[in-house]
Amino acid sequence: MAVLVGCSGPAGEDSSGADGGAGGGAVVPQPASPEDVGGAPEDQDAERQVVTTAVASLAVQNPADGAQRVSELVESVGGRVDERTEQAGSGEAGGDGASADLVVRVPADELTGLLADLEDLGEVESVSVSRSDVTATAVDLDARISALQTSVARLQALMDDAATVEDLLAAEKTLSDRQGELESLQSQRALLADQVELSTLSVHLRPFGVAPAGGPDGFLDGLGTGWRALLSAVSAVVVVLGVLLPWLVLAALGTAAVLVPIRLARRRAAPVAPVPPAPPPA
């Protein structure tokens, strides 16, 4: 008895003619199309599914400390940190090239509040938020998953009623293919649900006084960046002077201890010039 792969007909339709024989063949059900399953993309009552992503850039006193505080804020609202990288600075003040970058996931309804909380960490220079409606994709995946689940259930029932080994093997192969496709769609749906539930936020932190990539925008932004750079430079000079001052004092004392005895010795060794005789009276 041959196993025919094709769309199953209505319940009352005679399928004996599928293989040209009186006994008929076992029909392997095909998954229904999404339009034939409840909850199709045309369903007007489907809940909107929105994927939100955001990018923020901050100027902070210390990028490493700022990254730690961002991580704590994210975890306090039930989110998680997926990526965190920190770049140590160079130069005498340790601020040249210092930065920190994070990729965090936060509940979608907590994103707005978290972006507002970033203002307490430093100066928020830029924020970008984008939203993508994936409702149609979610509904389509749900419909395809439902159709495949129905098809798998029918195949399992067909295997129970298989009359020959050939029927059983053919049904098993088709069932394995359908189950693989079903698991793939379920993984896609789970990933989409995770993206909807948890928004993705990328945060870049840099020290004050360092111009962002592309330079400052406008005169006031440039003036503010220059002023912060001046303050950072003055602070660095003060730190350097504080480090060098004890050594300068020690060097001055050592120099005085050497030069003073030498000068005194030279004065003592210098011959006294003779007093010239007074000229005779005229």
C-alpha positions in Angstrom: 0.0 0.0 0.0 1.6 3.3 -1.1 1.6 6.3 1.2 0.4 9.4 -0.6 1.5 12.9 0.5 -1.1 15.5 -0.2 -3.6 17.8 1.4 -6.3 16.0 3.3 -9.8 16.5 2.0 -12.9 17.3 4.0 -14.0 14.7 6.5 -16.8 13.4 4.4 -14.8 13.2 1.1 -13.9 9.8 -0.2 -10.1 9.6 -0.5 -9.9 6.1 -2.0 -9.2 7.5 -5.5 -6.0 9.0 -4.4 -4.0 6.0 -5.3 -6.4 4.6 -7.9 -7.2 1.5 -5.7 -10.3 0.5 -3.9 -8.5 0.2 -0.5 -7.2 3.8 -0.7 -3.8 4.9 0.7 -2.8 6.5 3.9 -3.0 10.3 3.5 -0.2 12.3 5.2 -1.8 15.6 6.3 -0.3 18.8 5.3 -0.1 21.8 7.7 -2.9 24.2 7.2 -2.2 27.6 5.8 -2.1 30.5 8.3 -5.3 31.9 6.7 -7.2 28.8 7.7 -6.1 28.9 11.3 -7.7 31.2 13.9 -5.6 34.2 14.8 -4.5 35.0 11.2 -2.7 38.3 10.4 -6.2 39.8 9.7 -7.2 39.3 13.3 -8.1 42.9 14.3 -8.0 42.0 18.0 -4.4 40.9 18.1 -2.3 42.6 20.7 0.4 44.9 19.3 3.9 43.5 19.5 6.6 46.2 19.5 10.4 45.8 19.6 12.1 48.8 21.2 15.8 49.7 20.9 17.6 52.7 22.3 21.1 54.2 22.3 22.4 56.7 24.8 25.7 58.6 25.2 26.8 60.2 28.5 29.7 62.3 29.8 30.7 61.2 33.3 33.5 61.8 35.8 34.7 58.2 35.7 33.5 55.9 32.9 34.2 52.7 34.9 32.2 54.0 37.9 29.5 55.1 35.6 29.2 51.7 34.0 28.9 50.1 37.4 26.1 52.5 38.3 24.3 51.8 35.0 24.5 48.1 35.7 23.0 48.6 39.2 20.1 50.7 37.7 19.4 48.0 35.1 19.3 45.2 37.6 17.1 47.2 40.0 14.3 47.3 37.4 14.6 43.6 36.6 16.9 43.9 33.6 20.2 42.3 32.8 23.6 43.3 31.3 24.4 41.4 28.2 27.7 43.2 27.3 30.1 45.4 29.2 33.5 46.7 28.1 35.7 49.3 29.7 38.7 51.0 28.2 41.4 52.4 30.6 42.6 55.9 29.9 46.1 57.1 29.3 48.0 60.3 30.1 48.9 61.8 33.4 45.3 62.4 34.4 44.2 58.9 33.2 41.3 60.4 31.2 42.7 60.3 27.6 40.9 57.5 25.8 38.9 56.2 28.8 35.5 54.9 28.0 32.9 52.3 28.8 30.2 50.6 26.7 27.2 48.5 27.8 24.4 46.6 26.1 21.6 46.0 28.5 18.1 44.5 28.4 15.3 46.1 30.4 11.6 45.5 30.6 9.9 47.5 27.9 7.7 49.4 30.4 10.8 50.4 32.4 12.9 51.9 29.5 11.6 55.4 29.7 12.2 55.7 33.5 15.7 54.2 33.1 16.6 56.8 30.4 15.5 59.5 32.8 17.6 58.1 35.6 20.7 58.3 33.4 20.6 62.1 34.0 21.7 61.5 37.6 24.9 59.8 36.5 26.3 62.6 34.3 25.5 64.7 31.3 23.3 63.0 28.8 24.6 64.1 25.4 22.3 62.1 23.1 19.4 59.6 23.3 17.9 57.7 20.4 14.9 55.4 20.6 13.4 53.4 17.8 10.3 51.1 17.8 9.4 48.4 15.3 5.9 46.9 15.2 6.2 43.1 14.7 2.6 42.3 15.3 2.1 40.8 11.9 5.2 38.6 12.2 4.1 37.4 15.7 0.6 36.5 14.5 2.0 34.7 11.4 4.4 32.6 13.5 1.6 31.8 15.9 -0.6 30.6 13.0 2.1 28.5 11.5 3.0 26.9 14.8 -0.7 26.1 15.4 -1.0 24.6 12.0 2.1 22.4 12.4 0.9 21.3 15.8 -2.3 20.1 14.3 -0.4 18.4 11.5 1.9 16.6 14.0 -1.1 15.4 16.0 -2.7 13.9 12.8 0.6 12.2 11.8 0.9 10.6 15.2 -2.7 9.3 14.9 -1.8 8.1 11.4 1.2 6.2 12.7 -1.0 4.4 15.2 -3.3 3.2 12.4 -0.5 2.3 9.9 -1.3 -1.1 8.3 2.2 -1.8 6.9 5.8 -1.1 7.8 6.1 1.1 4.7 3.2 3.3 5.9 4.8 3.6 9.3 8.3 4.5 8.0 6.8 7.1 5.7 4.7 8.7 8.4 7.7 8.7 10.8 9.9 10.5 8.2 7.2 13.1 7.6 6.6 13.5 11.3 10.3 14.1 11.9 10.4 16.8 9.3 7.3 18.5 10.7 8.6 18.4 14.2 11.9 20.0 13.1 10.0 22.8 11.4 7.8 23.2 14.4 10.7 23.5 16.8 12.4 26.1 14.5 9.3 28.2 14.4 8.9 27.9 18.2 12.5 29.2 18.7 11.8 32.1 16.4 8.6 33.0 18.3 10.4 32.7 21.7 13.2 35.1 20.4 10.6 37.6 19.1 8.8 37.4 22.4 12.0 38.1 24.3 12.7 41.1 22.1 9.3 42.5 22.7 9.4 41.9 26.5 12.9 43.3 27.0 14.1 46.4 25.2 17.7 46.7 24.2 19.7 49.7 25.4 23.2 50.5 24.3 25.1 53.0 26.5 28.4 54.8 25.8 30.2 56.6 28.6 33.2 59.0 28.2 34.9 61.4 30.6 34.1 65.1 30.9 36.2 67.3 28.7 36.6 64.8 25.9 34.9 65.8 22.7 32.5 63.2 21.3 33.1 61.6 18.0 32.3 64.1 15.3 33.1 67.1 17.5 30.8 69.4 19.4 27.6 70.7 17.9 27.4 74.5 17.7 29.2 77.3 19.6 27.7 76.7 23.0 28.5 73.0 22.9 32.1 73.8 21.8 32.4 76.4 24.5 31.2 73.9 27.2 33.6 71.2 25.9 36.5 73.7 25.9 35.7 74.9 29.4 35.6 71.3 30.7 38.8 70.6 28.9 40.5 73.6 30.5 39.3 72.5 34.0 40.6 69.0 33.4 44.0 70.4 32.2 44.3 72.7 35.3 43.3 69.8 37.6 46.0 67.7 35.9 48.6 70.4 36.4 47.7 70.8 40.0 48.1 67.1 40.6 51.5 67.0 38.8 52.7 70.0 41.0 51.5 68.2 44.1 53.5 65.1 43.1 56.7 67.1 42.2 56.7 69.6 45.1 58.3 67.4 47.7 61.0 66.4 45.2 61.6 70.1 44.3 62.0 71.0 47.9 64.4 68.2 48.5 66.4 69.1 45.4 66.6 72.8 46.5 67.9 71.8 50.0 70.5 69.5 48.5 71.7 72.2 46.1 71.9 74.7 48.9 73.9 72.2 51.1 76.4 71.9 48.3 76.7 75.5 47.0 76.8 77.4 50.3 80.0 75.7 51.6 81.7 76.2 48.3 80.9 79.9 48.2 82.1 80.3 51.8 85.3 78.5 51.0 86.0 80.7 48.0 85.5 83.9 50.0 88.0 82.7 52.6 90.6 81.7 50.1 90.5 85.0 48.1 93.7 87.2 48.7 93.2 90.6 50.3 94.1 93.3 47.9 96.9 95.7 49.2 96.0 99.2 50.0 97.7 101.6 47.6 100.0 104.3 49.3 98.6 107.7 49.6 100.0 110.2 47.1 102.6 112.7 48.4 101.4 116.2 49.3 101.8 118.8 46.6 
